[in-house]
Amino acid sequence: MELIVRRKDRIKVKVYAWEEEGKVNASNLKVEVPDNIAEPKEIMFEFRKPGYADSRDIMGSAQVNNEGDIEDIPGFQDAAIRILLEDWDITDDDGEKLECTPANVNGLAPPVARAAVAGLLAVVSL
């Protein structure tokens, strides 16, 4: 059992993305991909494993009530992806890997970003 999180510790999260009726959908769970989608796009996100300071910063950026429940889910998700996301394997139309930059994170389809954070939260606690 590791009690100290090292800055190099990483968590990989696979996200499945597909399009239905012109809308992008995504999930970190393959079982949620509809049966009529033969091959969803698989995206690998790499997050830094959060330490106490990361947890404090992420939780501090979201509104938390007296019971400890997060009231600002979008703010929480945004902080988690911006603070912890290190890399991904997203490519452009020419097959070139896109850099994992704040500008490119801003351009993510919202369901894809939410699925990445959901996958992260399935394996870590903040």
Helices and strands as residue ranges (DSSP letters): E 10-20, E 23-27, G 30-32, E 41-48, H 52-61, H 73-84, E 85-88, H 102-106, H 110-121
